């Protein structure tokens, strides 16, 4: 059974694109291929039966089955290794594409709605701009890769997958920004400020007024924290896009002549992985909580 590059519908992890992960996938596919598994299993049964019944024909069939299995393993691992690796990477790319489709379908529409909310309009506009620029930059990287490599090459597949992972990390950040702004946009800043002004103007504020003022202040502080988090996510996206553009420019200057040094591939892949991790750095941070 072909390796499907992981769970369906789940965005691949960065580690799944490493040379080690690709090699493991090729080894797993090569050793679990029907041509590798079934002939030796049948051969062992024939060999046992041949030994039990003293049948040279069954023994010969058993040896033949084992040899066919070994030949299948050699063919898959050494002659079809590149094809198996390319298939594994295509499966990862398919998972990435499905994740991208899910995010893109709702992302821009959500941000465009948030632009209508004056409390969060400015960061929502920046999010839309980043969304459009990220799409363009990833498209540029793909165009450069198609000029430099054959789409069937493993190097092309690994570069494309790594670059797409950076792009998806940017989209994931924008999706989180949309969620944060949706929450923050529900805070009625003019009312809170007006009410606070009224309470603080009182000469003899009672305990209830003091508690209300504290609650109003907490809501304004929460909004400031949310907007600060959004700014950090937007900044992380800008850094990722700048470096993605730099990677594209460096690739454009590479004279591959049909090949690309293995050390250069691993260096560039590691660099793209760092970009994706940096762009998604804030995904693992705890959400802002109100006091209480």
Rosetta silent file (secondary structure, phi, psi, omega in degrees, C-alpha in Angstrom):
SEQUENCE: XXXXXXXXXXXXXXXXXXXXXXXXXXXXXXXXXXXXXXXXXXXXXXXXXXXXXXXXXXXXXXXXXXXXXXXXXXXXXXXXXXXXXXXXXXXXXXXXXXXXXXXXXXXXXXXXXXXXXXXXXXXXXXXXXXXXXXXXXXXXXXXXXXXXXXXXXXXXXXXXXXXXXXXXXXXXXXXXXXXXXXXXXXXXXXXXXXXXXXXXXXXXXXXXXXXXXXXXXXXXXXXXXXXXXXXXXXXXXXXXXXXXXXXXXXXXXXXXXXXXXXXXXXXXXXXXXXXXXXXXXXXXXXXXXXXX
SCORE:     score description
SCORE:     0.000 S_00000001
   1 L     0.000  136.059 -178.069    0.000    0.000    0.000 S_00000001
   2 L   -68.832  143.772  175.889    1.366    3.431   -0.903 S_00000001
   3 L   -71.856  128.040 -176.354    2.455    5.751    1.822 S_00000001
   4 L   -95.685   12.280  176.543   -0.064    8.612    1.972 S_00000001
   5 L    71.007   23.388  176.759    2.271   11.041    3.699 S_00000001
   6 L   111.380 -168.067 -176.516    0.401   10.968    7.003 S_00000001
   7 L   -72.006  139.359  178.790   -3.159   11.489    8.144 S_00000001
   8 L   -66.738  139.141  174.369   -5.659   12.746    5.596 S_00000001
   9 L    78.258    2.251 -179.601   -6.868   16.302    6.088 S_00000001
  10 L  -110.699  132.540  179.732   -4.164   17.161    8.612 S_00000001
  11 L   -62.660  131.124 -178.865   -1.490   19.732    7.793 S_00000001
  12 L   -61.580  152.672  172.878    1.906   17.973    7.626 S_00000001
  13 L   -83.397  155.676  179.734    4.518   18.633   10.276 S_00000001
  14 H   -58.958  -36.125 -177.364    7.798   20.245    9.226 S_00000001
  15 H   -63.513  -21.277 -177.953    9.695   17.101   10.228 S_00000001
  16 H   -72.550  -11.334 -179.446    7.822   15.115    7.570 S_00000001
  17 H   -98.802   -4.091 -176.675    9.755   16.952    4.824 S_00000001
  18 L   -67.873  159.853  177.677   13.240   16.142    6.125 S_00000001
  19 H   -58.872  -38.767 -179.161   15.589   13.862    4.203 S_00000001
  20 H   -64.111  -41.516 -179.799   15.323   11.334    7.032 S_00000001
  21 H   -65.195  -39.904  178.836   11.507   11.306    6.848 S_00000001
  22 H   -64.917  -42.156  179.641   11.578   10.801    3.074 S_00000001
  23 H   -63.782  -40.503  178.693   14.084    7.950    3.445 S_00000001
  24 H   -63.797  -39.742  179.685   11.931    6.280    6.095 S_00000001
  25 H   -64.306  -40.926  178.459    8.883    6.553    3.851 S_00000001
  26 H   -64.935  -43.067  179.498   10.758    4.960    0.946 S_00000001
  27 H   -63.450  -43.780 -179.808   12.024    2.161    3.189 S_00000001
  28 H   -62.795  -43.976 -179.904    8.546    1.532    4.610 S_00000001
  29 H   -66.827  -41.564 -178.585    6.970    1.471    1.161 S_00000001
  30 H   -64.926  -38.296 -176.564    9.703   -0.740   -0.258 S_00000001
  31 H   -84.385  -16.171 -179.724    9.483   -3.309    2.531 S_00000001
  32 H  -107.745    6.642  177.417    5.673   -3.424    2.669 S_00000001
  33 L   -65.185  141.615 -179.571    5.081   -3.650   -1.074 S_00000001
  34 H   -53.036  -36.705 -179.874    3.036   -6.768   -2.030 S_00000001
  35 H   -67.635  -24.594  178.708    5.884   -7.991   -4.246 S_00000001
  36 H   -86.596  -33.864 -173.663    8.192   -7.835   -1.237 S_00000001
  37 H   -88.347  -50.880 -167.804    5.816   -9.370    1.315 S_00000001
  38 H   -72.257  -44.812  179.444    3.699  -12.046   -0.339 S_00000001
  39 H   -58.600  -44.479  177.599    6.228  -14.132   -2.338 S_00000001
  40 H   -63.854  -38.630  179.148    8.497  -14.715    0.712 S_00000001
  41 H   -61.643  -45.075  178.244    5.477  -15.558    2.895 S_00000001
  42 H   -66.600  -36.948  179.832    4.280  -18.056    0.320 S_00000001
  43 H   -64.306  -40.620  178.680    7.823  -19.282   -0.148 S_00000001
  44 H   -62.865  -42.339  178.635    8.252  -19.964    3.566 S_00000001
  45 H   -63.074  -42.598  178.598    5.023  -21.966    3.597 S_00000001
  46 H   -63.648  -41.140  179.546    6.160  -23.924    0.552 S_00000001
  47 H   -62.966  -42.324  178.101    9.558  -24.506    2.149 S_00000001
  48 H   -64.164  -43.710  178.883    7.994  -25.818    5.345 S_00000001
  49 H   -64.693  -39.315  179.467    5.649  -28.050    3.386 S_00000001
  50 H   -64.715  -39.177  177.754    8.538  -29.249    1.224 S_00000001
  51 H   -67.542  -40.845 -177.885   10.606  -30.124    4.263 S_00000001
  52 H   -66.050  -41.311 -175.518    7.664  -31.850    5.927 S_00000001
  53 H  -103.419    7.751  178.434    6.770  -33.936    2.866 S_00000001
  54 L    54.923   48.460 -177.856   10.321  -34.189    1.488 S_00000001
  55 L  -109.462  108.786  178.703    9.266  -32.499   -1.746 S_00000001
  56 H   -58.780  -33.631 -178.577   12.110  -30.901   -3.751 S_00000001
  57 H   -64.566  -45.534  179.096    9.580  -29.032   -5.883 S_00000001
  58 H   -66.109  -38.297  178.177    8.015  -27.325   -2.863 S_00000001
  59 H   -63.686  -43.213  178.463   11.436  -26.537   -1.431 S_00000001
  60 H   -63.093  -40.904  178.018   12.501  -25.013   -4.747 S_00000001
  61 H   -63.721  -37.028  178.405    9.276  -23.022   -4.859 S_00000001
  62 H   -64.536  -45.582  177.681    9.969  -21.803   -1.340 S_00000001
  63 H   -62.203  -40.831  178.921   13.463  -20.653   -2.239 S_00000001
  64 H   -62.402  -41.258  178.918   12.097  -18.991   -5.347 S_00000001
  65 H   -62.027  -41.898  178.288    9.475  -17.105   -3.352 S_00000001
  66 H   -64.112  -41.528  179.621   12.094  -15.769   -0.950 S_00000001
  67 H   -65.747  -38.129  177.377   14.301  -14.702   -3.851 S_00000001
  68 H   -62.430  -42.193  178.546   11.402  -12.944   -5.564 S_00000001
  69 H   -62.371  -43.813  178.081   10.714  -11.031   -2.333 S_00000001
  70 H   -63.013  -41.164  178.448   14.356  -10.007   -2.002 S_00000001
  71 H   -63.555  -39.673  177.790   14.395   -8.936   -5.646 S_00000001
  72 H   -62.321  -40.433  179.100   11.240   -6.895   -5.056 S_00000001
  73 H   -64.683  -42.573  179.861   12.839   -5.155   -2.092 S_00000001
  74 H   -63.561  -44.184 -179.863   15.961   -4.336   -4.098 S_00000001
  75 H   -61.427  -46.729 -177.611   13.922   -2.982   -6.998 S_00000001
  76 H   -66.890  -41.165 -173.993   11.747   -0.819   -4.755 S_00000001
  77 H   -81.375  -33.361 -173.209   14.541    0.529   -2.581 S_00000001
  78 H  -109.596  -32.076 -178.750   17.257    1.066   -5.162 S_00000001
  79 H   -98.527  -29.735 -178.628   15.619    1.312   -8.582 S_00000001
  80 L  -110.879   11.665 -176.140   12.264    2.866   -7.640 S_00000001
  81 H   -57.959  -45.017 -179.212   13.444    4.880   -4.630 S_00000001
  82 H   -64.561  -39.518  179.741   13.137    8.254   -6.335 S_00000001
  83 H   -65.868  -40.345  178.888    9.656    7.440   -7.611 S_00000001
  84 H   -67.088  -39.002  178.514    8.513    6.361   -4.143 S_00000001
  85 H   -65.140  -42.063  179.145   10.011    9.495   -2.585 S_00000001
  86 H   -63.038  -38.886  179.052    8.272   11.693   -5.158 S_00000001
  87 H   -65.718  -40.113  177.712    4.956    9.966   -4.453 S_00000001
  88 H   -61.339  -44.466 -179.741    5.407   10.525   -0.707 S_00000001
  89 H   -67.769  -35.848  176.463    6.094   14.224   -1.269 S_00000001
  90 H   -63.190  -37.111  177.975    3.086   14.556   -3.575 S_00000001
  91 H   -64.759  -40.343  176.799    0.924   13.126   -0.810 S_00000001
  92 H   -64.179  -41.631  179.125    2.288   15.726    1.612 S_00000001
  93 H   -64.010  -36.876  177.707    1.621   18.450   -0.937 S_00000001
  94 H   -63.278  -41.609  178.068   -1.943   17.227   -1.381 S_00000001
  95 H   -64.101  -40.928  177.333   -2.495   17.478    2.377 S_00000001
  96 H   -61.529  -43.764 -177.671   -1.048   20.982    2.364 S_00000001
  97 H   -63.188  -39.102  178.848   -3.306   21.991   -0.518 S_00000001
  98 H   -66.940  -39.361  177.065   -6.410   20.735    1.293 S_00000001
  99 H   -64.677  -42.466  178.954   -5.435   22.640    4.427 S_00000001
 100 H   -60.389  -44.617 -179.419   -4.804   25.760    2.334 S_00000001
 101 H   -60.632  -42.092 -179.570   -8.213   25.452    0.669 S_00000001
 102 H   -62.510  -42.987 -177.793   -9.959   25.155    4.031 S_00000001
 103 H   -71.350  -45.894 -174.445   -8.245   28.258    5.407 S_00000001
 104 H   -63.946  -35.328 -176.194   -8.504   30.404    2.267 S_00000001
 105 H   -57.046  -33.900 -175.191  -12.236   29.787    1.818 S_00000001
 106 H  -112.662  -17.623 -171.002  -13.121   31.676    4.988 S_00000001
 107 H   -62.369  -57.976 -175.015  -10.076   33.786    5.806 S_00000001
 108 H   -64.275  -39.759  179.595  -10.443   36.768    3.479 S_00000001
 109 H   -60.939  -41.812  179.674  -14.209   36.921    3.885 S_00000001
 110 H   -65.029  -44.165 -179.718  -13.856   37.051    7.658 S_00000001
 111 H   -65.644  -37.402  179.030  -11.214   39.786    7.537 S_00000001
 112 H   -64.897  -35.096  175.324  -13.301   41.852    5.097 S_00000001
 113 H   -65.614  -39.173 -177.359  -16.216   41.735    7.544 S_00000001
 114 H   -69.026  -24.707  177.430  -13.936   42.883   10.354 S_00000001
 115 L   -61.403  -26.189 -179.752  -12.843   45.920    8.305 S_00000001
 116 L   -75.588  -12.043  179.565  -16.371   47.245    8.853 S_00000001
 117 L   -95.724  112.717 -172.789  -15.764   47.281   12.613 S_00000001
 118 L   -64.685  -21.957 -179.901  -13.941   50.519   13.467 S_00000001
 119 L   -67.041  -36.890 -175.190  -12.455   49.012   16.645 S_00000001
 120 L  -122.575   15.593 -174.572  -10.407   46.447   14.671 S_00000001
 121 H   -61.264  -43.461 -175.029  -10.551   47.874   11.135 S_00000001
 122 H   -63.789  -52.373  177.301   -6.879   48.848   10.896 S_00000001
 123 H   -65.773  -29.637  177.107   -5.332   45.451   11.790 S_00000001
 124 H   -64.923  -40.643  177.032   -8.009   43.701    9.696 S_00000001
 125 H   -62.957  -42.594  178.137   -6.934   45.741    6.651 S_00000001
 126 H   -62.486  -37.276  177.922   -3.306   44.819    7.293 S_00000001
 127 H   -62.975  -42.764  178.278   -4.348   41.179    7.484 S_00000001
 128 H   -62.766  -43.197  178.786   -6.057   41.347    4.090 S_00000001
 129 H   -61.390  -42.555  178.948   -2.978   42.990    2.587 S_00000001
 130 H   -65.005  -39.578  179.031   -0.731   40.283    4.032 S_00000001
 131 H   -57.580  -47.945 -178.282   -3.041   37.566    2.732 S_00000001
 132 H   -68.113  -39.753  179.759   -2.818   38.896   -0.829 S_00000001
 133 H   -69.187  -37.992  179.744    0.947   39.470   -0.642 S_00000001
 134 H   -63.562  -41.590  177.553    1.594   36.012    0.827 S_00000001
 135 H   -60.130  -43.176 -178.607   -0.292   34.397   -2.054 S_00000001
 136 H   -66.419  -42.545 -177.769    1.775   36.367   -4.562 S_00000001
 137 H   -66.350  -40.712  177.740    5.099   35.585   -2.881 S_00000001
 138 H   -65.591  -38.593  176.351    4.384   31.858   -2.720 S_00000001
 139 H   -60.837  -37.518  177.804    3.356   31.967   -6.373 S_00000001
 140 H   -64.296  -42.943  179.406    6.697   33.610   -7.187 S_00000001
 141 H   -62.127  -44.578  179.083    8.616   30.877   -5.364 S_00000001
 142 H   -60.664  -39.959 -179.675    6.720   28.174   -7.252 S_00000001
 143 H   -64.005  -41.111  178.701    7.452   29.915  -10.559 S_00000001
 144 H   -65.332  -43.642  179.657   11.183   30.042   -9.776 S_00000001
 145 H   -60.314  -40.079 -179.371   11.206   26.383   -8.737 S_00000001
 146 H   -67.875  -27.665  176.927    9.491   25.361  -11.980 S_00000001
 147 H   -78.205  -29.941 -173.520   12.163   27.192  -13.959 S_00000001
 148 H   -93.336  -27.825 -174.938   15.018   25.639  -11.995 S_00000001
 149 L  -132.574  158.128  169.669   13.859   22.058  -11.486 S_00000001
 150 L   -76.237  139.636 -176.725   11.767   19.386  -13.120 S_00000001
 151 L   -64.933  -17.483  178.787    8.465   19.019  -11.270 S_00000001
 152 L   -86.916   -8.140 -179.552    9.160   15.285  -10.968 S_00000001
 153 L   -71.687  145.575  176.762   12.448   15.862   -9.134 S_00000001
 154 H   -63.523  -39.309 -179.770   12.613   15.116   -5.420 S_00000001
 155 H   -58.765  -42.709  177.865   14.410   18.421   -4.892 S_00000001
 156 H   -60.748  -47.126 -178.080   11.503   20.291   -6.460 S_00000001
 157 H   -61.560  -40.183 -178.171    8.993   18.461   -4.287 S_00000001
 158 H   -70.441  -42.694  178.330   10.907   19.137   -1.083 S_00000001
 159 H   -63.357  -46.071 -178.626   11.442   22.818   -1.860 S_00000001
 160 H   -61.506  -43.566 -179.657    7.834   23.327   -2.881 S_00000001
 161 H   -63.820  -41.890 -179.529    6.554   21.571    0.237 S_00000001
 162 H   -67.366  -42.120  178.835    8.820   23.570    2.536 S_00000001
 163 H   -65.641  -39.315  178.258    7.915   26.881    0.882 S_00000001
 164 H   -65.373  -32.547  179.114    4.226   26.019    1.028 S_00000001
 165 H   -66.269  -37.435  174.853    4.611   25.226    4.720 S_00000001
 166 H   -62.216  -46.909  179.579    5.930   28.750    5.304 S_00000001
 167 H   -59.446  -43.871  179.671    2.980   30.123    3.335 S_00000001
 168 H   -66.526  -34.166  176.859    0.516   28.004    5.323 S_00000001
 169 H   -63.522  -37.872  176.308    2.032   29.178    8.600 S_00000001
 170 H   -63.876  -45.096  178.966    1.346   32.752    7.484 S_00000001
 171 H   -63.373  -39.314  178.671   -2.249   31.829    6.634 S_00000001
 172 H   -62.806  -39.763  176.987   -2.665   30.075    9.985 S_00000001
 173 H   -63.100  -41.761  179.207   -1.466   33.235   11.732 S_00000001
 174 H   -65.693  -35.184  176.495   -3.950   35.293    9.737 S_00000001
 175 H   -63.977  -42.094  177.347   -6.701   32.871   10.681 S_00000001
 176 H   -64.765  -39.690  177.294   -5.775   33.326   14.339 S_00000001
 177 H   -58.407  -43.416  178.484   -5.736   37.100   13.828 S_00000001
 178 H   -59.950  -40.613  179.390   -9.273   36.895   12.469 S_00000001
 179 H   -66.303  -42.512 -179.899  -10.411   34.991   15.560 S_00000001
 180 H   -64.528  -43.738 -178.578   -8.737   37.461   17.920 S_00000001
 181 H   -68.786  -32.517  176.167  -10.179   40.469   16.103 S_00000001
 182 H   -62.449  -41.947  177.364  -13.639   38.909   16.089 S_00000001
 183 H   -67.270  -48.943 -178.412  -13.420   38.658   19.857 S_00000001
 184 H   -65.764  -31.603 -178.554  -11.914   42.123   20.296 S_00000001
 185 L   -68.187  -14.931  178.908  -14.368   43.686   17.871 S_00000001
 186 L   -82.515   -7.798  179.619  -17.242   42.844   20.192 S_00000001
 187 L   -82.770  121.927 -177.070  -15.853   45.225   22.826 S_00000001
 188 L   -86.492   88.559 -175.095  -17.737   48.543   22.707 S_00000001
 189 H   -61.884  -47.802  179.998  -14.869   50.951   23.292 S_00000001
 190 H   -57.121  -41.927  179.806  -16.871   54.218   23.055 S_00000001
 191 H   -64.375  -46.319 -178.654  -19.386   52.968   25.626 S_00000001
 192 H   -60.428  -44.771 -179.572  -16.667   51.738   28.007 S_00000001
 193 H   -66.180  -41.145  179.250  -14.756   55.003   27.799 S_00000001
 194 H   -64.327  -43.700 -178.988  -17.904   57.085   28.204 S_00000001
 195 H   -66.122  -40.428  177.641  -19.057   55.063   31.180 S_00000001
 196 H   -62.072  -40.600  179.601  -15.625   55.248   32.820 S_00000001
 197 H   -62.731  -40.249  179.439  -15.613   59.009   32.356 S_00000001
 198 H   -64.548  -44.590 -177.525  -19.004   59.263   34.015 S_00000001
 199 H   -67.046  -44.905 -177.413  -17.983   57.148   37.003 S_00000001
 200 H   -69.437  -18.906  178.778  -14.669   58.867   37.595 S_00000001
 201 L   -77.860  -15.256  179.976  -16.401   62.253   37.480 S_00000001
 202 L   -70.688  138.816 -179.527  -18.435   61.386   40.532 S_00000001
 203 L   -77.130  -38.183 -177.270  -17.193   62.984   43.719 S_00000001
 204 L  -124.138   75.744 -179.346  -18.395   60.275   46.056 S_00000001
 205 L   -73.650  133.921  179.287  -18.275   56.983   44.121 S_00000001
 206 L   -86.274 -177.929 -176.596  -19.678   54.016   46.043 S_00000001
 207 H   -63.810  -40.778  179.964  -18.369   50.432   46.101 S_00000001
 208 H   -61.341  -40.051  178.857  -20.576   49.336   43.207 S_00000001
 209 H   -65.358  -39.061  179.011  -19.241   52.156   41.040 S_00000001
 210 H   -64.004  -42.445  178.223  -15.665   51.202   41.898 S_00000001
 211 H   -64.237  -40.323  178.887  -16.332   47.570   40.920 S_00000001
 212 H   -64.205  -43.147  179.991  -17.944   48.672   37.672 S_00000001
 213 H   -61.411  -39.016  178.676  -15.014   50.935   36.859 S_00000001
 214 H   -65.376  -41.649  179.511  -12.605   48.053   37.433 S_00000001
 215 H   -65.281  -39.973  177.899  -14.633   45.774   35.147 S_00000001
 216 H   -64.110  -42.301  179.045  -14.729   48.435   32.432 S_00000001
 217 H   -64.468  -39.340  178.550  -10.972   48.921   32.704 S_00000001
 218 H   -60.213  -39.562  179.998  -10.392   45.172   32.499 S_00000001
 219 H   -66.439  -40.453  177.412  -12.264   45.036   29.199 S_00000001
 220 H   -66.802  -37.921  177.415  -10.205   47.864   27.734 S_00000001
 221 H   -65.565  -38.181  178.156   -7.005   46.177   28.948 S_00000001
 222 H   -62.593  -43.591  178.834   -8.116   42.920   27.335 S_00000001
 223 H   -61.674  -42.270  178.736   -8.630   44.665   24.009 S_00000001
 224 H   -62.416  -39.658  178.425   -5.173   46.231   24.229 S_00000001
 225 H   -64.852  -40.912  179.608   -3.671   42.799   24.941 S_00000001
 226 H   -64.987  -43.193  179.467   -5.500   41.288   21.992 S_00000001
 227 H   -66.911  -33.753  176.907   -4.371   44.038   19.623 S_00000001
 228 H   -65.582  -41.653  177.751   -0.800   43.652   20.887 S_00000001
 229 H   -63.553  -40.920  177.422   -0.941   39.928   20.128 S_00000001
 230 H   -61.023  -42.348  179.359   -2.290   40.681   16.651 S_00000001
 231 H   -62.489  -38.312  177.342    0.603   43.073   16.046 S_00000001
 232 H   -64.365  -42.406  178.742    3.093   40.369   17.034 S_00000001
 233 H   -64.945  -41.520  177.862    1.478   37.910   14.610 S_00000001
 234 H   -63.501  -39.717  178.799    1.496   40.479   11.808 S_00000001
 235 H   -65.577  -42.154  177.638    5.176   41.207   12.499 S_00000001
 236 H   -60.881  -39.244  177.703    6.019   37.476   12.423 S_00000001
 237 H   -64.275  -41.470  179.475    4.261   37.221    9.061 S_00000001
 238 H   -62.527  -41.236  178.436    6.217   40.161    7.664 S_00000001
 239 H   -63.449  -42.888 -179.840    9.497   38.549    8.717 S_00000001
 240 H   -64.862  -41.747 -179.478    8.504   35.269    7.100 S_00000001
 241 H   -67.723  -37.506  178.734    7.442   36.957    3.855 S_00000001
 242 H   -63.230  -44.108 -179.185   10.639   38.998    3.682 S_00000001
 243 H   -73.136  -32.059  175.705   12.782   35.908    4.085 S_00000001
 244 H   -64.334  -39.719  176.145   10.611   33.915    1.681 S_00000001
 245 H   -63.738  -40.071  178.290   11.218   36.628   -0.893 S_00000001
 246 H   -64.198  -41.205  177.787   14.945   36.439   -0.161 S_00000001
 247 H   -62.008  -41.667  178.435   14.906   32.668   -0.647 S_00000001
 248 H   -61.537  -42.747 -179.948   13.144   33.118   -3.979 S_00000001
 249 H   -64.773  -39.366  179.462   15.756   35.650   -5.081 S_00000001
 250 H   -68.252  -39.501  177.719   18.616   33.333   -4.104 S_00000001
 251 H   -63.186  -36.135 -178.514   17.057   30.395   -5.933 S_00000001
 252 H   -63.560  -25.169 -178.006   16.691   32.540   -9.047 S_00000001
 253 L   -91.169   -5.876 -177.549   20.487   33.034   -9.094 S_00000001
 254 L   -79.142  130.626  174.932   21.308   29.331   -8.761 S_00000001
 255 L   -98.908   96.427 -172.042   22.644   27.624  -11.890 S_00000001
 256 L   -78.445  -33.488 -174.443   21.422   24.087  -11.310 S_00000001
 257 L    50.355   37.632  178.854   22.325   22.493  -14.678 S_00000001
 258 L    85.362   -7.354  179.863   19.794   19.845  -13.769 S_00000001
 259 L  -137.184  161.661  178.337   21.342   19.289  -10.346 S_00000001
 260 L  -143.624  127.325 -174.944   21.566   21.068   -7.043 S_00000001
 261 L   -53.003  135.225 -177.268   24.221   20.293   -4.425 S_00000001
 262 H   -59.354  -38.423  179.897   22.834   18.114   -1.649 S_00000001
 263 H   -65.855  -36.244  177.763   24.375   20.335    1.011 S_00000001
 264 H   -66.905  -38.157  178.724   22.718   23.383   -0.551 S_00000001
 265 H   -61.809  -49.309 -177.143   19.371   21.599   -0.557 S_00000001
 266 H   -65.172  -37.402  178.087   19.602   20.680    3.107 S_00000001
 267 H   -63.969  -46.931 -179.575   20.748   24.188    4.049 S_00000001
 268 H   -66.730  -39.257  178.574   17.898   25.813    2.152 S_00000001
 269 H   -62.979  -43.755  178.083   15.369   23.289    3.457 S_00000001
 270 H   -62.332  -37.464  179.381   16.499   23.920    7.013 S_00000001
 271 H   -64.720  -45.443  178.644   16.222   27.645    6.412 S_00000001
 272 H   -64.043  -36.837  177.919   12.666   27.346    5.091 S_00000001
 273 H   -63.509  -41.095  177.333   11.759   25.145    8.049 S_00000001
 274 H   -62.398  -38.001  178.416   13.052   27.793   10.430 S_00000001
 275 H   -61.821  -45.704 -179.290   10.913   30.357    8.600 S_00000001
 276 H   -64.010  -40.702  178.646    7.787   28.262    9.027 S_00000001
 277 H   -65.476  -39.703  179.851    8.516   27.691   12.692 S_00000001
 278 H   -66.725  -40.658 -179.557    9.127   31.408   13.199 S_00000001
 279 H   -65.694  -31.328 -177.843    5.931   32.393   11.406 S_00000001
 280 L   -98.754   11.002 -172.925    3.936   29.989   13.550 S_00000001
 281 H   -57.595  -35.472 -175.143    5.776   30.775   16.786 S_00000001
 282 H   -82.716   -7.876  178.480    2.810   32.503   18.364 S_00000001
 283 H   -63.478  -28.829 -175.165    0.438   29.616   17.631 S_00000001
 284 H   -92.281   -2.090 -179.923    1.691   27.783   20.693 S_00000001
 285 L   -77.719  147.808 -179.870    1.359   30.710   23.078 S_00000001
 286 L   -65.784  150.463  179.277   -1.490   30.685   25.597 S_00000001
 287 L   -74.195  157.539 -179.480   -4.521   32.759   24.783 S_00000001
 288 L   -70.317  135.701  179.777   -5.163   35.987   26.664 S_00000001
 289 L  -118.947  149.120  177.291   -7.285   35.574   29.729 S_00000001
 290 L   -81.200  159.841  176.947   -9.269   38.109   31.640 S_00000001
 291 L   -72.326  147.574  176.758   -8.615   38.803   35.240 S_00000001
 292 L   158.063    0.000    0.000  -10.801   37.058   37.724 S_00000001
